[in-house]
Every structure is written in C-alpha cells, then in structure tokens.
C-alpha cells in the first residue's frame, strides 16, 4: 500500500502562479456542507494553497464518513475498487498512527473522484428516504432469488424487457461460483449494483 501523503506535502501552485497539474479539478468540486468550494471558472483566480488544503481536508472528512459504513453500504456506492477496499480495511487498523496514515491514504485516493455523486449515493445507501430503503431491500431480495433459483431470472426479464439477459446470466453464474468458493464478492457486488440501478428506472 502506498504511503499516505502528509497534508503539508500536498501539491501547491505551479511555477507560473497557476494551479499545479498535480491537483485534479475534482478536488475543487462543490460539496455543500463539507467544506469544498465550487470549481472556479476560467476567468477566476486559482484557489490559494490554503484553500486547496481545506479542500483536501474536506475530502478526508468525506472519507471518514464512508469509513463508518458497513460493507453492504459500501457496495451500494459503486466506488472504484482500490478506494472501496481501503475503506473496508480501515476498521481493522487499530493503532493511532496507523489509522492516521490510512486515513491520509484514503484522502489520497479520493483526489481522483468527484465527491458530488458519492454524496448523492451516500444519502441513497444510508436510506435517507423510504424510497431508497425500499429499493435497497428490493435489489437485495432479487439478488438472493437469482442466486438461489433459475426461474427468478426468467421472471425478472419478463418484468424488465430492457435487461441484457446474457450479462445478467453471466453475473449470476459468476456470483454463484464466488459463494461456492468463498471468494471475494466482486461479482456479487456487481450483480447488486446492476439490480439497484435497474430498479431506479420505471419498469
């Protein structure tokens, strides 16, 4: 695992006074209530070094919120696998220094993500509305049925004609193999995400 960056080591402004190419635009995306400022327009001055540090601190705070989620809730966010795995591993880090560095590593990974979709997915994954909770339970129920009964696939396709049947069948078979071999549930998570996305659309 790469060493996590210290906040004081975060990239600064470029040599011409503009923003360094090492700082992704996503780091300044608007995150209402989390301390990040909106991305500047072309005619605005670039953010100061202090603002960039505040942006990175806000991303780390968002990471801390994600660390508090269960593995099932993390699965619902559709995160990149390195970030998802780092978040899932965080509760296992018990020493103060180790946890500090691991949280900085999570902050480093989060430089490469747009926080707005994560915040929306976070509200959804934590059940911020009755509709979100109902959709989560429905997706979980369909996943379990598909893994247990071949007839469930026929029934689901009948209800959602837009489904890619071959893709669904491939995911179901792969997820079944994972469970049988006690392998990491990557395909099981992918199956859940497909179902959850499907159920967001009207049948």
Secondary structure, 3 states (H helix, E strand, C coil): CCCCCCHHHCCCECCCCCECCCCCHHHHCCECCCCECCCCCCCCCCCCHHHHHHHHHHHHHHHHHHHCCCHHHHHCCCCCHHHHHHHHHHCCCCCHHHHHHHHHHHHHHHCCCCHHHHHHHHHHHCCCCHHHHHHHHHHHHHHHHHHHCCHHHHHHHHHCCCCCHHHHHHHHHHHHHHHHHCCCCHHHHHHHHHHHHHHCCCC
